[in-house]
C-alpha cells in the first residue's frame, strides 16, 4: 500500500540494473545497524544478481549529510554491506 507520507528513495544495482524504491527510514536503520561512519556511503550487495552493488539515490543520511553517489566514480575501496 502506497503511503504519501513515507519518503521513498530510488535505488539501483550497478550490474543488473534492478531498481527498488526503499523507504528512507529503512535505509537509515540499515546505516545505524551497520554503524556507517561519517563520510562513508551506504551501499550493499544486490540480492538478485550478487555481482553488483545497490546504490541509493540522493538522500540525507544519519549524520545529516546529503549523500549523492555517482556509480561511475565509485571508489573501489568503499565498504560494501553484505547481509
N, CA, C and O atoms as a GROMACS GRO file, in nm:
protein
  332
    1UNK      N    1   0.083  -0.117   0.000
    1UNK     CA    2   0.000   0.000   0.000
    1UNK      C    3   0.088   0.124   0.000
    1UNK      O    4   0.183   0.134   0.078
    2UNK      N    5   0.057   0.216  -0.086
    2UNK     CA    6   0.137   0.336  -0.101
    2UNK      C    7   0.093   0.440   0.002
    2UNK      O    8  -0.026   0.470   0.015
    3UNK      N    9   0.189   0.496   0.073
    3UNK     CA   10   0.162   0.599   0.172
    3UNK      C   11   0.239   0.725   0.131
    3UNK      O   12   0.362   0.720   0.122
    4UNK      N   13   0.172   0.838   0.106
    4UNK     CA   14   0.241   0.958   0.060
    4UNK      C   15   0.331   1.020   0.166
    4UNK      O   16   0.415   1.104   0.134
    5UNK      N   17   0.315   0.982   0.293
    5UNK     CA   18   0.397   1.039   0.399
    5UNK      C   19   0.533   0.971   0.412
    5UNK      O   20   0.622   1.023   0.478
    6UNK      N   21   0.549   0.855   0.350
    6UNK     CA   22   0.676   0.782   0.358
    6UNK      C   23   0.763   0.823   0.240
    6UNK      O   24   0.724   0.806   0.124
    7UNK      N   25   0.880   0.875   0.270
    7UNK     CA   26   0.976   0.917   0.166
    7UNK      C   27   1.046   0.794   0.112
    7UNK      O   28   1.111   0.722   0.187
    8UNK      N   29   1.035   0.769  -0.016
    8UNK     CA   30   1.099   0.653  -0.079
    8UNK      C   31   1.218   0.699  -0.163
    8UNK      O   32   1.212   0.800  -0.232
    9UNK      N   33   1.325   0.621  -0.155
    9UNK     CA   34   1.450   0.651  -0.226
    9UNK      C   35   1.464   0.553  -0.342
    9UNK      O   36   1.446   0.433  -0.324
   10UNK      N   37   1.495   0.604  -0.459
   10UNK     CA   38   1.516   0.520  -0.577
   10UNK      C   39   1.656   0.458  -0.567
   10UNK      O   40   1.755   0.532  -0.562
   11UNK      N   41   1.665   0.326  -0.566
   11UNK     CA   42   1.793   0.255  -0.556
   11UNK      C   43   1.808   0.166  -0.679
   11UNK      O   44   1.710   0.110  -0.728
   12UNK      N   45   1.933   0.152  -0.730
   12UNK     CA   46   1.955   0.073  -0.850
   12UNK      C   47   2.085  -0.004  -0.841
   12UNK      O   48   2.185   0.047  -0.789
   13UNK      N   49   2.084  -0.128  -0.892
   13UNK     CA   50   2.204  -0.212  -0.896
   13UNK      C   51   2.293  -0.166  -1.010
   13UNK      O   52   2.244  -0.133  -1.118
   14UNK      N   53   2.424  -0.165  -0.987
   14UNK     CA   54   2.518  -0.121  -1.090
   14UNK      C   55   2.544  -0.228  -1.194
   14UNK      O   56   2.592  -0.197  -1.303
   15UNK      N   57   2.514  -0.354  -1.164
   15UNK     CA   58   2.543  -0.464  -1.257
   15UNK      C   59   2.420  -0.503  -1.339
   15UNK      O   60   2.424  -0.499  -1.462
   16UNK      N   61   2.312  -0.542  -1.272
   16UNK     CA   62   2.194  -0.592  -1.344
   16UNK      C   63   2.091  -0.483  -1.374
   16UNK      O   64   2.002  -0.504  -1.457
   17UNK      N   65   2.101  -0.368  -1.308
   17UNK     CA   66   2.009  -0.258  -1.333
   17UNK      C   67   1.876  -0.271  -1.261
   17UNK      O   68   1.785  -0.192  -1.287
   18UNK      N   69   1.862  -0.367  -1.171
   18UNK     CA   70   1.738  -0.386  -1.094
   18UNK      C   71   1.714  -0.261  -1.010
   18UNK      O   72   1.804  -0.213  -0.942
   19UNK      N   73   1.591  -0.208  -1.014
   19UNK     CA   74   1.559  -0.088  -0.938
   19UNK      C   75   1.463  -0.120  -0.824
   19UNK      O   76   1.377  -0.207  -0.836
   20UNK      N   77   1.481  -0.049  -0.715
   20UNK     CA   78   1.398  -0.063  -0.597
   20UNK      C   79   1.358   0.076  -0.550
   20UNK      O   80   1.427   0.174  -0.577
   21UNK      N   81   1.247   0.085  -0.478
   21UNK     CA   82   1.207   0.208  -0.412
   21UNK      C   83   1.195   0.174  -0.265
   21UNK      O   84   1.094   0.119  -0.221
   22UNK      N   85   1.299   0.208  -0.189
   22UNK     CA   86   1.310   0.173  -0.049
   22UNK      C   87   1.282   0.296   0.036
   22UNK      O   88   1.323   0.407   0.002
   23UNK      N   89   1.211   0.276   0.147
   23UNK     CA   90   1.180   0.390   0.233
   23UNK      C   91   1.309   0.443   0.296
   23UNK      O   92   1.400   0.367   0.329
   24UNK      N   93   1.315   0.574   0.313
   24UNK     CA   94   1.432   0.640   0.371
   24UNK      C   95   1.456   0.589   0.513
   24UNK      O   96   1.571   0.573   0.554
   25UNK      N   97   1.350   0.565   0.586
   25UNK     CA   98   1.361   0.516   0.722
   25UNK      C   99   1.431   0.381   0.728
   25UNK      O  100   1.509   0.356   0.820
   26UNK      N  101   1.406   0.293   0.633
   26UNK     CA  102   1.471   0.163   0.629
   26UNK      C  103   1.620   0.176   0.600
   26UNK      O  104   1.701   0.103   0.658
   27UNK      N  105   1.658   0.269   0.512
   27UNK     CA  106   1.799   0.290   0.483
   27UNK      C  107   1.870   0.348   0.604
   27UNK      O  108   1.984   0.309   0.633
   28UNK      N  109   1.805   0.439   0.677
   28UNK     CA  110   1.866   0.495   0.797
   28UNK      C  111   1.884   0.389   0.905
   28UNK      O  112   1.985   0.390   0.976
   29UNK      N  113   1.789   0.297   0.919
   29UNK     CA  114   1.804   0.186   1.013
   29UNK      C  115   1.920   0.097   0.974
   29UNK      O  116   1.994   0.050   1.060
   30UNK      N  117   1.937   0.075   0.845
   30UNK     CA  118   2.049  -0.005   0.795
   30UNK      C  119   2.181   0.063   0.828
   30UNK      O  120   2.277  -0.005   0.867
   31UNK      N  121   2.189   0.195   0.813
   31UNK     CA  122   2.310   0.269   0.847
   31UNK      C  123   2.341   0.260   0.996
   31UNK      O  124   2.457   0.244   1.035
   32UNK      N  125   2.238   0.271   1.080
   32UNK     CA  126   2.260   0.261   1.224
   32UNK      C  127   2.304   0.122   1.265
   32UNK      O  128   2.394   0.107   1.348
   33UNK      N  129   2.242   0.019   1.207
   33UNK     CA  130   2.274  -0.119   1.243
   33UNK      C  131   2.418  -0.154   1.207
   33UNK      O  132   2.487  -0.217   1.286
   34UNK      N  133   2.463  -0.115   1.089
   34UNK     CA  134   2.598  -0.146   1.043
   34UNK      C  135   2.698  -0.038   1.081
   34UNK      O  136   2.814  -0.045   1.040
   35UNK      N  137   2.656   0.060   1.158
   35UNK     CA  138   2.743   0.166   1.211
   35UNK      C  139   2.824   0.233   1.100
   35UNK      O  140   2.948   0.231   1.102
   36UNK      N  141   2.754   0.291   1.005
   36UNK     CA  142   2.817   0.360   0.893
   36UNK      C  143   2.877   0.490   0.946
   36UNK      O  144   2.808   0.570   1.010
   37UNK      N  145   3.005   0.512   0.919
   37UNK     CA  146   3.077   0.630   0.969
   37UNK      C  147   3.044   0.753   0.886
   37UNK      O  148   2.989   0.743   0.777
   38UNK      N  149   3.079   0.869   0.940
   38UNK     CA  150   3.056   0.996   0.872
   38UNK      C  151   3.142   1.002   0.746
   38UNK      O  152   3.262   0.973   0.750
   39UNK      N  153   3.081   1.039   0.635
   39UNK     CA  154   3.151   1.049   0.508
   39UNK      C  155   3.159   0.919   0.431
   39UNK      O  156   3.206   0.918   0.317
   40UNK      N  157   3.114   0.810   0.489
   40UNK     CA  158   3.117   0.680   0.423
   40UNK      C  159   2.980   0.654   0.358
   40UNK      O  160   2.878   0.666   0.426
   41UNK      N  161   2.976   0.618   0.230
   41UNK     CA  162   2.846   0.592   0.168
   41UNK      C  163   2.792   0.455   0.210
   41UNK      O  164   2.868   0.364   0.244
   42UNK      N  165   2.662   0.442   0.207
   42UNK     CA  166   2.596   0.317   0.241
   42UNK      C  167   2.556   0.247   0.111
   42UNK      O  168   2.457   0.286   0.048
   43UNK      N  169   2.631   0.146   0.071
   43UNK     CA  170   2.597   0.065  -0.046
   43UNK      C  171   2.597  -0.080  -0.003
   43UNK      O  172   2.671  -0.119   0.087
   44UNK      N  173   2.514  -0.160  -0.068
   44UNK     CA  174   2.504  -0.300  -0.030
   44UNK      C  175   2.498  -0.388  -0.153
   44UNK      O  176   2.469  -0.342  -0.263
   45UNK      N  177   2.525  -0.516  -0.131
   45UNK     CA  178   2.528  -0.614  -0.239
   45UNK      C  179   2.387  -0.640  -0.290
   45UNK      O  180   2.292  -0.646  -0.211
   46UNK      N  181   2.374  -0.655  -0.421
   46UNK     CA  182   2.244  -0.680  -0.482
   46UNK      C  183   2.197  -0.821  -0.446
   46UNK      O  184   2.274  -0.916  -0.456
   47UNK      N  185   2.071  -0.833  -0.406
   47UNK     CA  186   2.016  -0.963  -0.368
   47UNK      C  187   1.971  -1.043  -0.490
   47UNK      O  188   1.946  -1.163  -0.479
   48UNK      N  189   1.961  -0.979  -0.607
   48UNK     CA  190   1.917  -1.051  -0.726
   48UNK      C  191   2.032  -1.115  -0.802
   48UNK      O  192   2.026  -1.233  -0.836
   49UNK      N  193   2.139  -1.038  -0.828
   49UNK     CA  194   2.249  -1.090  -0.910
   49UNK      C  195   2.373  -1.126  -0.830
   49UNK      O  196   2.454  -1.206  -0.876
   50UNK      N  197   2.390  -1.071  -0.711
   50UNK     CA  198   2.507  -1.092  -0.625
   50UNK      C  199   2.639  -1.055  -0.694
   50UNK      O  200   2.746  -1.097  -0.650
   51UNK      N  201   2.632  -0.977  -0.800
   51UNK     CA  202   2.751  -0.932  -0.872
   51UNK      C  203   2.778  -0.784  -0.850
   51UNK      O  204   2.892  -0.741  -0.833
   52UNK      N  205   2.672  -0.705  -0.850
   52UNK     CA  206   2.685  -0.561  -0.837
   52UNK      C  207   2.645  -0.512  -0.700
   52UNK      O  208   2.612  -0.591  -0.611
   53UNK      N  209   2.649  -0.381  -0.684
   53UNK     CA  210   2.609  -0.318  -0.558
   53UNK      C  211   2.489  -0.227  -0.584
   53UNK      O  212   2.474  -0.172  -0.693
   54UNK      N  213   2.405  -0.212  -0.484
   54UNK     CA  214   2.288  -0.126  -0.494
   54UNK      C  215   2.327   0.011  -0.440
   54UNK      O  216   2.376   0.024  -0.328
   55UNK      N  217   2.304   0.112  -0.522
   55UNK     CA  218   2.338   0.249  -0.486
   55UNK      C  219   2.208   0.328  -0.472
   55UNK      O  220   2.130   0.337  -0.567
   56UNK      N  221   2.186   0.386  -0.355
   56UNK     CA  222   2.064   0.468  -0.337
   56UNK      C  223   2.078   0.604  -0.403
   56UNK      O  224   2.189   0.654  -0.423
   57UNK      N  225   1.965   0.662  -0.437
   57UNK     CA  226   1.963   0.797  -0.492
   57UNK      C  227   1.994   0.899  -0.383
   57UNK      O  228   2.020   0.860  -0.269
   58UNK      N  229   1.993   1.027  -0.415
   58UNK     CA  230   2.025   1.130  -0.315
   58UNK      C  231   1.929   1.126  -0.197
   58UNK      O  232   1.807   1.120  -0.214
   59UNK      N  233   1.986   1.130  -0.076
   59UNK     CA  234   1.908   1.134   0.048
   59UNK      C  235   1.995   1.191   0.158
   59UNK      O  236   2.116   1.205   0.142
   60UNK      N  237   1.933   1.226   0.272
   60UNK     CA  238   2.006   1.277   0.387
   60UNK      C  239   2.029   1.162   0.484
   60UNK      O  240   1.933   1.099   0.529
   61UNK      N  241   2.158   1.133   0.517
   61UNK     CA  242   2.191   1.018   0.599
   61UNK      C  243   2.177   1.047   0.748
   61UNK      O  244   2.130   1.155   0.786
   62UNK      N  245   2.218   0.952   0.834
   62UNK     CA  246   2.202   0.966   0.979
   62UNK      C  247   2.292   1.075   1.036
   62UNK      O  248   2.266   1.125   1.146
   63UNK      N  249   2.397   1.113   0.964
   63UNK     CA  250   2.488   1.218   1.010
   63UNK      C  251   2.445   1.356   0.962
   63UNK      O  252   2.513   1.455   0.991
   64UNK      N  253   2.336   1.366   0.888
   64UNK     CA  254   2.286   1.494   0.839
   64UNK      C  255   2.350   1.539   0.710
   64UNK      O  256   2.328   1.652   0.666
   65UNK      N  257   2.428   1.453   0.646
   65UNK     CA  258   2.492   1.486   0.518
   65UNK      C  259   2.402   1.443   0.403
   65UNK      O  260   2.334   1.340   0.412
   66UNK      N  261   2.402   1.519   0.296
   66UNK     CA  262   2.329   1.478   0.177
   66UNK      C  263   2.421   1.386   0.098
   66UNK      O  264   2.532   1.424   0.059
   67UNK      N  265   2.373   1.265   0.074
   67UNK     CA  266   2.452   1.162   0.008
   67UNK      C  267   2.410   1.153  -0.139
   67UNK      O  268   2.294   1.127  -0.170
   68UNK      N  269   2.506   1.176  -0.227
   68UNK     CA  270   2.487   1.159  -0.371
   68UNK      C  271   2.603   1.074  -0.420
   68UNK      O  272   2.717   1.119  -0.419
   69UNK      N  273   2.575   0.952  -0.462
   69UNK     CA  274   2.678   0.859  -0.505
   69UNK      C  275   2.670   0.844  -0.656
   69UNK      O  276   2.566   0.810  -0.710
   70UNK      N  277   2.782   0.870  -0.724
   70UNK     CA  278   2.789   0.852  -0.868
   70UNK      C  279   2.845   0.713  -0.895
   70UNK      O  280   2.958   0.685  -0.856
   71UNK      N  281   2.769   0.626  -0.960
   71UNK     CA  282   2.818   0.489  -0.983
   71UNK      C  283   2.939   0.481  -1.075
   71UNK      O  284   3.012   0.382  -1.074
   72UNK      N  285   2.961   0.584  -1.155
   72UNK     CA  286   3.075   0.582  -1.248
   72UNK      C  287   3.206   0.615  -1.177
   72UNK      O  288   3.312   0.571  -1.221
   73UNK      N  289   3.199   0.691  -1.068
   73UNK     CA  290   3.321   0.731  -0.997
   73UNK      C  291   3.327   0.669  -0.857
   73UNK      O  292   3.380   0.730  -0.765
   74UNK      N  293   3.273   0.550  -0.842
   74UNK     CA  294   3.271   0.482  -0.712
   74UNK      C  295   3.411   0.433  -0.677
   74UNK      O  296   3.476   0.367  -0.757
   75UNK      N  297   3.456   0.466  -0.556
   75UNK     CA  298   3.588   0.426  -0.508
   75UNK      C  299   3.590   0.273  -0.488
   75UNK      O  300   3.501   0.220  -0.422
   76UNK      N  301   3.689   0.202  -0.544
   76UNK     CA  302   3.694   0.056  -0.528
   76UNK      C  303   3.719   0.012  -0.383
   76UNK      O  304   3.695  -0.104  -0.350
   77UNK      N  305   3.766   0.101  -0.297
   77UNK     CA  306   3.791   0.066  -0.157
   77UNK      C  307   3.671   0.092  -0.067
   77UNK      O  308   3.681   0.079   0.055
   78UNK      N  309   3.557   0.127  -0.125
   78UNK     CA  310   3.436   0.152  -0.048
   78UNK      C  311   3.385   0.023   0.012
   78UNK      O  312   3.379  -0.080  -0.056
   79UNK      N  313   3.348   0.027   0.140
   79UNK     CA  314   3.299  -0.092   0.208
   79UNK      C  315   3.158  -0.124   0.162
   79UNK      O  316   3.071  -0.038   0.160
   80UNK      N  317   3.136  -0.251   0.123
   80UNK     CA  318   3.007  -0.297   0.076
   80UNK      C  319   2.941  -0.378   0.187
   80UNK      O  320   3.004  -0.469   0.243
   81UNK      N  321   2.818  -0.348   0.219
   81UNK     CA  322   2.744  -0.420   0.322
   81UNK      C  323   2.685  -0.546   0.261
   81UNK      O  324   2.620  -0.541   0.157
   82UNK      N  325   2.709  -0.658   0.327
   82UNK     CA  326   2.653  -0.786   0.283
   82UNK      C  327   2.568  -0.842   0.396
   82UNK      O  328   2.616  -0.862   0.507
   83UNK      N  329   2.442  -0.866   0.366
   83UNK     CA  330   2.352  -0.920   0.467
   83UNK      C  331   2.253  -1.015   0.405
   83UNK      O  332   2.169  -1.072   0.475
   0.00000   0.00000   0.00000
